[in-house]
Amino acid sequence: MSKRVSYEIKKGILNAVREKGATYAQLERKLNTGYRTVKSNCEELAQFDLVDIEYSKEHPENGRPFHLITITEKGLEALAKKKK
């Protein structure tokens, strides 16, 4: 199995959070990749204002702190351009 390039992972993150936000753990499972990979790619996407990363002290399901990743308008535009 070949290693995926970061472009594919970033595209997967944008597609995964297109409808509603996701946590790092949810993205790990959806993309079948590690926490550090997801976190570093999300941080890079945030630098380009394609996603927002919001920290919350308590998850409603388990009470633990988490980061919620949501797509921005700029991120939606970038996805629309790639589909054409």
RATA-V338258 format. One record per backbone hydrogen bond with DSSP energy under -0.5 kcal/mol. NH is the residue of the N-H (numbers start at 1). CO is the residue of the C=O. E is the energy in kcal/mol with one decimal. If there is no record, write none. Layout:
[[NH,CO,E] [NH,CO,E]]
//
This chain:
[[8,5,-0.7] [9,5,-1.3] [10,6,-2.8] [11,7,-2.5] [12,8,-2.0] [13,9,-2.3] [14,10,-2.5] [15,11,-2.3] [16,12,-2.2] [17,13,-1.9] [18,15,-0.7] [22,69,-1.9] [24,67,-0.6] [27,23,-2.3] [28,24,-2.4] [29,25,-1.8] [30,26,-2.4] [31,27,-2.7] [32,28,-1.2] [33,28,-1.5] [38,34,-2.3] [39,35,-3.1] [40,36,-2.6] [41,37,-2.1] [42,38,-2.5] [43,39,-2.5] [44,40,-1.9] [45,41,-2.3] [46,42,-2.2] [47,43,-1.6] [48,44,-1.1] [49,46,-1.5] [50,45,-2.7] [51,45,-0.6] [52,70,-3.2] [54,52,-0.6] [54,68,-2.6] [56,66,-2.8] [59,64,-1.8] [63,59,-2.5] [66,56,-2.5] [68,54,-3.2] [69,22,-3.2] [69,67,-0.5] [70,52,-2.3] [70,68,-0.5] [71,17,-0.8] [72,50,-2.1] [76,72,-2.1] [77,73,-2.2] [78,74,-2.0] [79,75,-2.1] [80,76,-2.2] [81,77,-2.1] [82,78,-1.7] [83,79,-1.4] [84,80,-0.8] [84,81,-0.6]]
//
